Amino acid sequence: MISKSDLESGLDNFTGSDNLYQHWTGPNVLYTDGVKYLAERAGAFWLLDKIATLQALPKIKREEFQVWRLKVDNKKAVLTCTDGGNGGPEIKLHSEKIDFTDFPLDEITLWFTGNTILLPREY
């Protein structure tokens, strides 16, 4: 597992993406180079799986722009999806507790738009 500082430093290198990768759920979910780096280095393909499979929920599926936040505290986490606010207050679309994770960062934010999971700096 990569250290927190090494992961943060590596993620800082991603601005835009040259490649898109298809998630195993099918052509409706893609992810970028930065997200691939995150998943590989942090052992977080499970996070991509969560985002991809939760696209089946109607209130998430109909939202064109989604903000996904994973907040980790003492090996437990909360994964939340909002609409990003769109100029107003954010509307929570989904939230769930994760009883155990070894995810190395205290928090990560990913965006889902255009059927693609990306780091905000890759937009």
Secondary structure, 3 states (H helix, E strand, C coil): CCCHHHHHHHHCCCCCCCCEEECCCCCCCEEEHHHHHHHHHHCCHHHHHHHHHHHHCHHHHCCCEEEEEEEEECCEEEEEEECCCCCCCCCEEEEEEECCCCCCCCEEEEEEECCEEECHHHC
